[in-house]
Structures are given as structure tokens and as C-alpha cells.
Amino acid sequence: MPNPTRSTRLSLEQGRALIDAMKRSGMTAAAYARSNDLDPRRLSFWKRRLRTSGQAADAPPDQSAFIQIDPGVEPAAPATRPKPAKPKPPPALTIDVQLANGIRLTIHPDADLSRMLAVAVALSKMGAAC
């Protein structure tokens, strides 16, 4: 009589049980397949299917359960990865302006430009004696 696991379709639970039994045996997939009259491709199929379906081969079947939530209790914060540190901005660059009358004006990046323009105009009207 042929081995039913060789020729029949298996459910997800049966496939998981097959892979669990192989792992418990401690044998390689090929050795387990030989000793249990299985096609080694079937073991590969089930290992791949369980992995791609997001179900580990040794995970219990999906079971739902009711969980009561107490509204008076704050939930624990989920574990999060620390955010990578933001790169530091480059050092603020200043602008040096030398007016026609020889007066030198240094403008910082956070300066109010309209006010700096007014200062520059006023200084350019003054003599170099300033």
C-alpha cells in the first residue's frame, strides 16, 4: 500500500506537522524523506510555504482569543527602534560685505535681511571715518 503522505494533498496543519516531525527527528530533509518514503520536494514545498505564509513551521495553529482591555490602564508603549540621529547642519556661514567707502559689514544667516540692507545703505552714505 503506498504511503498516503506521498500522494495526497495535505492541509496547512498537516504540512506543519510534517515539518515539525522532520525537525524533531534531527535528520536532514533528504534523510527524513528517505526514511519515511516521502518525496524530498514535498518537504521543501512545505518549508517554503510555511515561511512565505508567515507561519513558522513550529508555530501553533492560528487561535483567536478574547482579551479584555481595562480602560483605566495605560497600554504599554510598543517597543520601537531608536531613531537615527539627525545629521548636524553645516556651520552657519556668514557673509562679509565691504562697502565702497571701506566699511566692512558681516551678515549672519539669521539676520533680518531688510534691516541689514537699511544698515548697509546708511553705512555707505557715511564716510570711512565711521
C-alpha positions as CSV (number, residue, x, y, z in Angstrom):
1,M,0.0,0.0,0.0
2,P,1.5,3.4,-1.0
3,N,2.3,6.0,1.7
4,P,-0.6,8.4,1.9
5,T,1.7,11.4,2.5
6,R,3.4,10.7,-0.8
7,S,0.3,11.1,-3.0
8,T,-2.3,13.0,-1.1
9,R,-2.8,16.7,-0.6
10,L,-2.0,17.9,2.9
11,S,-3.8,20.7,4.8
12,L,-1.7,23.5,6.3
13,E,-1.8,21.8,9.7
14,Q,-0.7,18.5,8.2
15,G,2.1,20.2,6.4
16,R,3.2,22.0,9.6
17,A,3.1,18.6,11.4
18,L,5.2,17.0,8.7
19,I,7.9,19.7,9.0
20,D,7.7,19.6,12.8
21,A,8.3,15.8,12.8
22,M,11.3,16.3,10.4
23,K,12.8,18.9,12.8
24,R,12.3,16.7,15.9
25,S,13.9,13.8,14.1
26,G,17.2,15.7,13.8
27,M,17.7,14.4,10.3
28,T,18.3,16.3,7.2
29,A,15.3,16.8,4.9
30,A,16.7,14.3,2.4
31,A,17.4,11.6,5.1
32,Y,13.9,12.2,6.7
33,A,12.3,11.8,3.3
34,R,14.1,8.6,2.5
35,S,13.3,7.0,5.9
36,N,9.6,8.0,5.6
37,D,9.1,7.2,1.9
38,L,8.5,10.9,1.1
39,D,9.4,12.9,-1.9
40,P,12.1,15.4,-0.7
41,R,10.5,18.1,-2.8
42,R,7.3,17.8,-0.7
43,L,9.4,18.8,2.4
44,S,10.9,21.7,0.5
45,F,7.5,22.8,-0.6
46,W,6.1,22.8,2.9
47,K,9.1,24.6,4.4
48,R,8.8,27.2,1.7
49,R,5.0,27.5,2.0
50,L,5.1,27.9,5.8
51,R,7.9,30.5,5.5
52,T,6.2,32.6,2.8
53,S,2.8,32.4,4.5
54,G,4.3,34.0,7.6
55,Q,3.8,30.9,9.7
56,A,6.8,29.4,11.2
57,A,7.0,25.6,11.0
58,D,6.9,25.2,14.7
59,A,4.2,27.9,15.4
60,P,0.9,26.7,16.8
61,P,-2.2,27.0,14.5
62,D,-3.8,30.4,14.5
63,Q,-6.0,30.7,17.5
64,S,-8.1,33.7,18.4
65,A,-8.8,34.7,22.0
66,F,-10.8,37.4,23.7
67,I,-8.6,39.9,25.5
68,Q,-10.3,42.2,27.9
69,I,-8.9,45.8,28.0
70,D,-9.2,47.8,31.1
71,P,-9.8,51.5,30.0
72,G,-8.3,52.7,33.3
73,V,-4.9,51.3,32.5
74,E,-2.5,52.9,30.1
75,P,-1.2,50.4,27.5
76,A,2.5,49.7,27.4
77,A,4.4,51.7,24.8
78,P,5.3,49.4,21.9
79,A,9.0,48.7,21.6
80,T,10.5,51.0,19.0
81,R,13.8,51.3,17.4
82,P,15.7,54.4,18.4
83,K,15.5,57.0,15.6
84,P,18.8,57.7,14.0
85,A,20.3,60.9,15.0
86,K,19.7,63.7,12.5
87,P,22.8,64.9,10.8
88,K,24.0,68.2,12.2
89,P,23.5,71.1,9.9
90,P,26.7,72.6,8.5
91,P,28.1,75.5,10.5
92,A,26.3,78.8,9.8
93,L,28.0,80.7,7.1
94,T,28.4,84.4,7.4
95,I,28.6,86.9,4.5
96,D,31.2,89.6,4.6
97,V,30.5,92.7,2.5
98,Q,33.0,95.5,2.0
99,L,31.3,98.8,1.1
100,A,32.7,101.2,-1.4
101,N,33.7,103.5,1.4
102,G,35.8,100.8,3.0
103,I,33.4,99.8,5.8
104,R,33.2,96.0,6.2
105,L,29.8,94.5,7.1
106,T,29.4,90.9,8.4
107,I,25.9,89.4,7.9
108,H,24.9,86.3,9.9
109,P,22.4,83.8,8.4
110,D,19.7,84.6,11.0
111,A,19.9,88.3,10.4
112,D,16.8,90.2,9.2
113,L,17.9,91.0,5.6
114,S,15.7,94.1,5.2
115,R,17.2,95.6,8.3
116,M,20.7,94.7,7.1
117,L,20.0,96.3,3.7
118,A,18.9,99.5,5.6
119,V,22.2,99.4,7.7
120,A,24.3,98.9,4.5
121,V,22.6,101.8,2.8
122,A,23.1,104.1,5.8
123,L,26.8,103.0,6.2
124,S,27.5,103.5,2.5
125,K,26.4,107.2,2.8
126,M,28.8,107.7,5.7
127,G,32.4,108.3,5.3
128,A,35.2,105.9,6.0
129,A,35.7,107.7,9.4
130,C,32.9,105.7,10.9
